[in-house]
Amino acid sequence: MSRPKSPTIIDVAREAGVSKSAVSRALLGQGDVSPDTVERVRAVADRLGYVPNAMARGLVSQRTKTLGVVLRDTTIQFYGYLQAAMQRRAAERGYEVVSVTGVDELTVEDAQEALRSLIALRVDGLIVSSAQLSGEDLVRYVDRVPIVVAGRAEYAEGIVSVHCDEEDGGARIAEYVARLGHRDVAVLLVSDRESASQNARGTAMIRTLRASNVKVRVIELDSYRGPVGSAVVTALADPAITALMCPSDVAMVKVLEELRVREIPVPEQISVTGYDGFGYLAEPLFGFTSFRQPIEEIGRTAVDRLIEWVEQGAPVEARTAIPGTVVPGRTTAPPRR
């Protein structure tokens, strides 16, 4: 059975009694077209099921009004909330978003293929939020399409990035722990290879604590999303440690569960901090002490910077660091005496 023929712009023009160019202008909201004509054209297009060809439109206008987004893993709430923020902002600015995400996590090869596929679709610009794509991977394409990295600082030449100020965030929550009076603190550290942003915040925590004359036990994690049992055991092996600082709220939940199983009271025996502070884990019900990333602002600003580049040319400011806030909660207290 043959497929029914898709309606064309000619069909819409004939039914509406106007020219093809009038149909195009009416659907795009451009040019001198009367409100009555716009209403009639859109009604006919809806009735016929006509959808403008974005590729053909892009060939004429040199723009498709479409942004490509590559996300590392939307099962992790950071990427899911970031995607939602970017999609909302793009819609407000009159752009569509085409996203490529991983199932569990994009491999390096998958991320590179996603990048090439989106460029082939003639998107106006790309937003990349994946540690799998390094600055070197992106630089080779920046002459063809504007690229903004969202969620981490990127220093490769020609790439624009929007991110939470991880240095500031790690330092501020470490200062909070030090002000509570903790003098022996364990910090769970994620490698730069696993997560550049989590490594940056952890390194800032360590540096700030030591500058405050706090003794720091650095415990390296094998994976930013892996088990934390051995790390908790290592921290508890030193009875002087009174606080444990985690690289994310997800890691913090795993730590709290390990402590619960071992019947270690929080914060009476040991204080615990997280980092992220958004989504369901930020609910007052849990009362976590954390550092809140301005994820909505990161997503919106990334879209604004990309559209600025598309419509006006490459921005002068290469990196935009957005500060967050410390959120005190029930999982920290002054150390036991």
C-alpha positions in Angstrom: 0.0 0.0 0.0 1.5 3.3 -1.0 1.9 6.1 1.4 -0.4 9.1 1.0 1.3 12.2 -0.5 2.4 14.8 2.0 0.8 18.2 1.4 3.1 20.9 0.0 3.3 24.6 0.2 1.6 24.7 -3.3 -1.4 22.9 -1.8 -1.7 25.4 1.0 -1.3 28.3 -1.3 -4.0 27.0 -3.7 -6.5 26.3 -0.8 -5.8 29.6 0.9 -5.9 31.6 -2.4 -2.5 33.2 -2.0 1.0 32.9 -3.4 3.7 30.5 -2.1 5.7 33.4 -0.8 2.7 34.6 1.1 2.3 31.2 2.7 6.0 31.2 3.7 5.8 34.7 5.2 2.6 33.9 7.0 3.9 30.7 8.6 7.2 32.3 9.5 5.6 35.5 10.9 7.7 37.6 8.5 7.0 40.3 5.9 3.9 42.3 5.2 1.1 39.8 5.5 -2.3 40.9 6.8 -3.7 39.2 10.0 -6.6 37.8 8.1 -4.2 36.2 5.6 -2.1 34.7 8.3 -5.1 33.3 10.1 -6.4 31.8 6.8 -3.1 30.3 5.8 -2.5 28.7 9.2 -6.0 27.3 9.3 -5.5 25.7 5.9 -2.0 24.4 6.9 -3.5 22.8 10.0 -6.4 21.2 8.1 -4.1 19.8 5.5 -1.4 18.7 8.0 1.2 20.8 6.2 4.6 21.0 8.0 7.3 23.4 6.6 10.5 21.7 5.5 13.1 23.1 7.9 16.0 22.0 5.6 14.5 23.7 2.5 13.7 26.8 4.6 17.3 26.9 5.9 18.7 26.8 2.4 16.8 30.0 1.5 17.3 31.9 4.8 20.6 30.4 5.7 19.0 29.5 9.1 16.8 26.7 10.3 15.9 28.3 13.7 17.0 25.0 15.2 19.6 24.4 17.9 21.3 21.0 18.4 22.0 19.8 21.9 24.3 16.9 22.9 23.8 15.7 26.5 25.9 13.1 28.4 23.1 11.2 30.2 19.6 12.5 31.0 19.1 9.7 33.6 21.3 12.0 35.8 19.1 14.8 37.0 21.6 17.5 36.2 21.4 16.8 32.5 17.6 16.4 32.6 17.0 19.7 34.3 19.6 21.4 32.1 17.8 20.1 29.0 14.4 21.4 30.2 15.9 24.8 30.9 17.4 25.1 27.5 14.3 23.9 25.7 12.1 26.4 27.6 14.5 29.3 26.7 14.8 28.3 23.1 11.0 28.2 22.7 10.8 31.7 24.2 13.4 32.9 21.6 11.5 31.2 18.7 13.9 28.3 18.2 13.4 24.5 18.1 15.8 22.1 19.9 17.0 18.8 18.6 18.7 16.7 21.3 20.9 13.7 21.3 21.3 11.9 24.6 22.9 8.7 25.8 21.1 5.6 27.2 22.9 5.5 30.6 25.9 7.4 29.0 27.2 8.4 25.6 30.4 6.8 24.6 33.1 9.0 23.1 32.3 7.5 19.7 28.5 8.1 20.2 29.1 11.7 21.3 31.3 12.4 18.2 28.7 10.8 15.9 25.9 12.8 17.5 27.9 16.0 16.9 28.4 15.2 13.2 24.7 14.2 12.8 23.4 17.4 14.2 25.8 19.4 12.0 24.5 17.5 9.0 20.9 18.5 9.9 22.1 22.1 9.4 21.3 23.3 12.9 22.1 27.0 13.5 24.3 26.2 16.5 25.3 23.5 19.0 25.1 23.3 22.8 27.3 20.5 24.2 27.0 19.2 27.7 29.1 16.1 27.7 32.6 15.5 29.2 33.0 12.8 26.5 33.6 15.7 24.0 36.8 17.5 24.7 37.7 21.0 23.6 39.9 19.5 20.9 37.0 17.5 19.6 34.9 20.6 19.3 37.5 23.0 17.8 37.6 21.2 14.5 33.9 22.1 13.9 33.7 25.6 15.3 34.4 27.2 11.9 31.3 25.4 10.5 28.8 26.0 13.4 28.8 28.1 16.6 29.4 25.9 19.7 28.6 26.6 23.3 29.6 24.2 26.1 27.1 24.2 29.0 27.9 22.9 32.5 31.6 23.1 32.5 34.3 25.7 31.8 35.9 25.2 28.4 39.2 26.8 27.5 39.7 25.6 23.9 40.2 28.5 21.4 37.0 29.6 19.8 34.6 27.7 22.1 32.2 29.6 24.4 31.1 28.1 27.7 28.5 28.7 30.4 28.8 27.0 33.8 28.4 27.2 37.5 31.5 28.8 39.1 32.8 25.5 40.6 35.8 27.1 42.2 33.5 29.5 44.0 31.0 26.8 44.9 33.6 24.4 46.3 35.3 27.2 48.3 32.0 28.5 49.8 30.7 25.2 51.0 34.1 24.4 52.4 34.1 27.7 54.2 30.7 26.9 55.7 32.0 23.5 57.0 35.1 25.2 58.5 33.0 27.9 60.2 31.0 25.2 61.9 34.2 24.2 63.6 35.2 21.1 61.8 39.0 20.6 61.9 39.3 17.1 60.4 37.4 16.6 57.2 37.2 13.9 54.5 36.6 15.0 50.9 35.5 12.6 48.2 37.3 13.5 45.0 36.3 12.6 41.4 39.0 12.5 38.8 39.2 15.2 36.1 38.8 12.5 33.5 35.5 11.3 35.0 34.0 14.8 35.6 35.9 18.0 35.1 33.2 20.0 37.0 33.1 17.6 40.0 36.9 17.5 40.1 37.1 21.3 40.1 34.6 21.7 43.0 36.4 19.0 45.0 39.8 20.5 44.4 38.4 23.9 45.6 37.0 22.3 48.7 40.4 20.8 49.6 42.3 24.0 48.9 39.9 26.1 50.9 39.9 23.8 53.9 43.6 23.6 54.1 43.8 27.4 53.9 41.6 27.4 56.9 44.0 25.2 58.8 41.7 22.2 58.5 43.2 18.7 58.2 41.9 17.1 55.0 41.7 13.4 54.1 41.3 13.1 50.3 39.4 10.0 49.2 39.5 9.4 45.5 36.4 7.8 43.9 36.7 5.4 41.0 33.6 6.8 39.3 31.4 9.8 39.7 28.4 7.5 39.7 29.8 4.4 41.3 29.5 2.9 44.8 30.9 4.8 47.8 31.0 2.1 50.4 34.8 1.8 50.5 35.1 5.6 50.7 32.8 5.7 53.7 34.8 2.9 55.4 38.0 4.8 54.8 36.6 8.0 56.4 35.2 6.2 59.4 38.5 4.5 60.0 39.9 7.8 61.3 37.8 8.7 64.4 39.1 12.3 64.2 37.1 13.0 61.0 33.9 14.9 61.8 32.7 15.9 58.4 32.5 14.2 55.0 32.1 16.4 51.8 30.6 14.8 48.7 31.0 15.9 45.0 27.3 15.7 44.3 23.9 15.3 46.0 23.6 11.8 44.4 26.9 10.8 46.0 25.7 12.3 49.2 22.6 10.1 49.3 24.8 7.0 48.8 27.0 8.1 51.7 24.0 8.7 53.9 22.6 5.3 53.1 26.0 3.7 54.0 26.1 5.6 57.3 22.5 4.5 58.1 23.3 0.9 57.5 26.2 1.2 59.9 24.0 3.1 62.4 26.2 6.2 62.3 24.0 9.2 63.3 24.1 12.3 61.0 25.0 15.0 61.9 25.5 13.9 65.6 28.6 11.8 64.9 29.5 13.0 61.4 28.3 15.9 59.2 27.8 15.3 55.5 27.5 17.8 52.6 26.5 17.5 49.0 26.6 19.7 45.9 24.0 20.5 43.2 20.9 21.6 45.3 18.2 21.3 42.6 15.4 18.8 41.8 13.8 16.4 44.2 16.9 16.1 46.3 16.6 19.8 47.1 13.2 19.4 48.8 13.0 20.6 52.4 11.8 17.1 53.4 15.4 15.9 53.0 17.0 19.0 54.4 20.4 18.3 52.8 23.3 20.7 53.3 24.4 21.4 49.8 25.6 24.0 47.3 22.9 25.0 44.8 23.9 25.3 41.2 21.9 27.9 39.2 20.9 25.3 36.6 18.0 27.2 35.2 20.2 30.2 34.6 23.0 28.1 33.1 20.6 26.6 30.6 18.9 29.9 29.7 22.2 31.7 29.4 23.8 29.0 27.2 20.9 29.4 24.8 21.1 33.2 24.8 24.9 33.1 24.2 24.4 30.7 21.3 21.6 32.7 19.7 23.7 35.8 20.2 26.5 34.1 18.2 24.1 32.9 15.5 22.4 36.3 15.0 25.2 38.8 15.8 28.5 37.0 15.5 30.9 35.4 17.9 30.6 36.9 21.5 33.6 38.6 23.0 33.2 36.9 26.4 34.4 33.3 26.0 33.4 32.0 29.5 30.4 32.9 31.7 30.7 31.6 35.2 27.4 31.9 37.2 27.6 31.8 41.0 25.4 29.5 43.1 24.4 29.5 46.8 25.2 27.5 49.9 22.1 25.8 51.3 22.4 24.9 55.0 20.5 21.8 56.1 20.0 19.1 58.7 22.9 17.0 57.7 25.6 19.3 59.2 26.2 20.6 62.7 29.2 21.7 64.8 31.5 18.7 65.5 31.0 16.6 68.6 33.2 17.5 71.5 
